[in-house]
Amino acid sequence: MGALISDFSMDMTLVVIQSLSAGTFVYLACCDLIVHAFHKAKTDSLVHKLCKLGALMLGSVFVVALMQAFPEPEGAH
C-alpha cells in the first residue's frame, strides 16, 4: 500500500512541478515578451509589425505541426 501511495504522490509531484514551470513560461511569453515586442515599439512601421505577427503565427504553426508529427507514445508519462 505504501509503495502504491508513494508512486502516486511522485506522479502528482511531477505533474504539479511541470504545471508550474509551463504556466510560468506561458505567462512570461504572453504577458511580458509578446506585449513588449508589439506595443512598446511605437517607431516600428506597419509592415514591420505585420512581419512580427507573421513570425509569431509561423512559430505557432511549426510547434503544432511538430506535436502532430511526433505524438507522445501510448504508455509514456
Secondary structure as UniProt FT lines:
FT   HELIX           2..27
FT   HELIX           28..33
FT   HELIX           34..39
FT   TURN            42..43
FT   HELIX           46..69
FT   TURN            74..75
//
